[in-house]
Amino acid sequence: KTLTIEGMMRASRLGVRRGRRCFSQLSHVSGTLPRMVDVGEKAVTDRRAVAECVVRLPAQVWALLEGSDIASPKGPVFATATVAGVGGAKKTSELIPFCHALNLEDCQIRIAPSSRRDGDLDVRCEVRTHSKTGAEMEALTGAATAALCVYDMCKAVSSDIVVSDIRLVEKSGGKSDKNFSSSSSSREDPT
C-alpha cells in the first residue's frame, strides 16, 4: 500500500477519536495538522550543528582521485561539491517546509577519504548561526547536498556510487547540547 497524506490524516483522526496518542510527540504537528513551530518567545543564542554522511565510490571512480580532488569534465568534484553543500545549507528553509529561514554565519564543508573504509568519502558539514532555533537541518542538508553533487559529477564513470549514513553528529546552543559521535561512530559495512 502507498502511504498518502490523506491516509495519514484519516488514520490520525481515527486514533484521536479512539483516545490514542497520535503525533503527540512531534513538534511540527498540532492535533492532526502539520504546523510551523512558533519560536517567537525563544532566546537568541549561538547555535552550532555538525552533520556527516558517507559516499561510497566504486573502484573505477576512486582511481580518479588525484591528490585531494577528482578531476571531471564538469570540473573539480570536491571543490564543486563544497560550493553545492554551502548553497544547500543556505536554502534549507526552501526545501523543508517548516524549517525557519536562518542567516548562517558560517558553513564549512569537508570532503575527505575515510579512515574507516577504503573507497569511502566522509562528507562533513558544520554550520553556525545566532538564532532562536537550531541549525541541525541546515547541517544535514549541506552534507547531503555536497554528497549528491559528488554523485552527480561522478555518475558518468559509474552509477554504483552510494550515499549513506547521513546523520547529525553534534549540536549546541539550544535547550540541550548533544554529541552523537561517541554513541554511533562505528559504522559497519552491511554487506
Disulfide bonds with the S-S distance in Angstrom:
none
